[in-house]
């Protein structure tokens, strides 16, 4: 290894600069005389101090202590009969991923070898957007109603008075919530303390939906089974590890990747048809339940490998942001109440702790084009949209528009249809406006149409014509007055029969 402090054979080192890029001549405080005081005009020093004060962002309320790595997902089996997800459409296809492991209850400095559930949050950078599989190392969870989630987490954190973890509040909550028994049993089983992040499974836990190219929907669960084998720690071994090193799992993951020993998982799904769901003896959307393997066997999809460490922990791991709402065509939600709540809550948490444009950061950025009308906000780079229009609908042919081929098929939930219903059809947008126009006397109509023509005249001619049609549909007099004030001869712009009908 080269010695980075050696002065021989070193490439020329770059000049130190301020954050604005100005070269720095001397990196010492600017003072009036060698003993001080320090001058206000030492902007280099001020900038460094002020930036330092802003180095931390709020830590995650849950899953604060984490470790991450990049990797590759490879499709090994054809699952196109279940999903049209583009990144799964061909055996052998590879997709870049980023995976963040975490403990749940501890703060950012917590020890890795605690008995706790582990987060398993996986971002697939697919060609049709990011798919975030935000799961845990357990197939179930403590509660099934989202109202209880925040309360449950409070019981795992610190007592408000003593600032210590409190077994009384944990067990008080659990004893009042028998739905937690399944997860509590897994947590206190021999698998409650994984020996390393590579020695545990990952589960999507929730039920999701898959939709294939024919628009057929099935329910599904996601499983990532470790290929290193399950290995766990006894409490006494874990306690002595924590005494010597709080970063055991971070160290294990980082060093194994540096050595070229890349941890791998086999990705499988369980599939349940909508018909099976209707007669399944448990609610298939209940997060406290699994689907037994004997009835819903694992179907292999592919292999996940972690093979690259991040270069900068804060930028790439601390700011990595995962949300179950990051879905791609072919993978969708289910009625699971906890999932429905998480669809909102996770992205909201990132907007609070990282910022409204967290998806623009390199680790979170989709690797495909991002085309929407969201604009501005803290730290907006405008990299994707620059000067382009920020509203929809618009009539500019070069601007992004929805494509029906990506629309999800409707859901039938009992008698109710869940769909994106078009709010512009089957509505009368003209009669009540005509009734109002009929109330106006001639002078009022004149003032109204003068005002409108004054501003409508500043729009493109194509826009003027489209809007004029609406005024004509309300009342031909309304349309004609504005057309006259715009200097528009309606017959020049409308098909003859329509102009005739309007006049
Ligand atoms: P199976 O015998 O087909 O599967 C048992 C599952 O339990 C295996 O996936 C095994 O994982 C896993 N397992 C074994 N010990 C533990 C542990 N201490 N903590 C967590 N998981 C463990 O039975 P069923 O499918 O009928 O499930 C029976 C029970 O197994 C469930 O109630 C649930 O608690 C647990 N389980 C079930 C899963 C499922 O999706 N069906 C998934 C994980 C757990 P492995 O194969 O890796 O050893």
Boltz pocket constraint, residues with backbone or C-beta under 6 A from the ligand:
constraints:
  - pocket:
      binder: B
      contacts: [[A, 137], [A, 139], [A, 182], [A, 185], [A, 186], [A, 189], [A, 190], [A, 191], [A, 201], [A, 225], [A, 230], [A, 290], [A, 291], [A, 292], [A, 293], [A, 294]]
      max_distance: 6.0
